[in-house]
Amino acid sequence: MGDKIGIIGAGPAGILASGIAGSRGKDVTLIEKNNKIGRKLFITGKGRCNITNAISIDEFFEYITKNREFLYSSLYSFSNLDIVRLLKEFNLDTKVERGNRVFPKTDKSSDVIKAFSSFLEKNNVKILPNSEVFNIDFKNNKFLIDVGSNVLSFDKLILATGGKSYPATGSTGDGYIFAQRFGHKIIPIKPSLVPMEITESWVRELQGLSLKNIELKAYIDNKLIHTEFGELVFTHYGISGPIVLTTSSYLNGYGLEKSELRIDLKPALDASQLDNRILRDFQKNPNRWLKNSLNDLLPQRIIPYIIALSGLNPDCIIHQITKEDRKKLGYTIKNLPFHFKKFRPIEEAIITSGGVSVEEINPSTMESKIFPNLYFAGELIDVDALTGGFNLQIAYSTGYLAGMNV
């Protein structure tokens, strides 16, 4: 059977690497600290498993926010169509939903894991569950893996241990320590696709309020860095929701001390159209107080803060409001300001940004450039992408290449 292959981590990258190496007749052992494979897969897509994204692979790269060039070989070698085809082979049917997200037809992540289990079984992969790796040595051309009760010996090793986000699933960052032991440089890790804490204390008063069809703009030193359209939700610490998570991925590469966020609550209207809309609403009830006159335009809970930030008196009668006052109101509605405090902890992030430097990994094989017979796959590598199935696809594709070349 030839080389004995050890693979640490039974997430999406480790599963693909193991199954593909096994399909080539290799003697493969998959080592997993949890009691079963795919713990992180189990919770993706709110428990439904957002398997991948159905857009063309050429478009995929637009959704990769870091080191996309490194991934050309892996994504074209094993694409989103390939993972859907592989799962279909093991009786898993899929469907495409909003944003081209691919889910199992049954809406159960457990069915995805079942298909992957069959894939590993077919390819004779030995799985060692409940096996935490305490140490890795290299002696006499062998990788020696200490799993506590035993020391396992392998000719080649694939590290697929994941990042540091969701530590409850087993992603505790030990892969970075193992990689460093073999001389690899680790790009500092940060949370990515993560909620944000906001300086303004009044934001906490809006906890639970969800805003849809709004625009979030991120500025650094008054320069617009990124704009995102969609849904945002206020929390006890600041803001979360899809557009906040995506924006966090773009802000990650910057020094964030001078960053500011602004929300456009009415992106479909320009300043003039918004002013006309406000005027129409005001003309319906000219004798009302200002604080009772914006309910058709804005969610009730946010109105007092919009008025205060506009510098207007909430108890002012509508017919006393000047054109200049309306202009201030319109400006605040389209530029509601927040000051970024910090990202939430990495434990709350969807993915980890940073990891093993791509400069030290061969992008065509996933083999280390500095330590022969050592391979990497998945989130452990310094690559990341937006939500929507893109990060899982990177895991499959890099896992596939490692499994094909080990």
Buried (B, 14 or more C-beta within 10 A) or exposed (E): EEBBBBBBBBBBBBBBBBBBBBBBEBBBBBBBBBEEBBBBBBBBBEEBBBBBBBBEBEEBBEBBBBBBEBBBBBBEBBBBEBBBEBBEEBEBEBEBEEBBBBBBEBBBBBBBBBBBBBBBEEBBBEBBEEBBBEEBEBEEEBBBBBBEEEEBEBBBBBBBBBBBBBEEBBBBBBBBEBBEEBEBEBBEBBBBBBBBBBEBEEBEBBEEBEBEEBBBBBBBEEEEBBBBBBBBBBBEBBBBBBBBBBBBBBBBEBEBEEBBBBBBBBBEBEEEEBBEBBEEBBEEEEEBEBBEBBEEBBBEEBBBBBBEBBEBBBEBEBEEBEEEBBBBBBBBBBEBEBEBBBBBEBEBBBBBBBBBBBEBBBBEBBBBEEBEBBBBBBBBBBBBBBBBBBBBBBBBBBBBBBBBBB
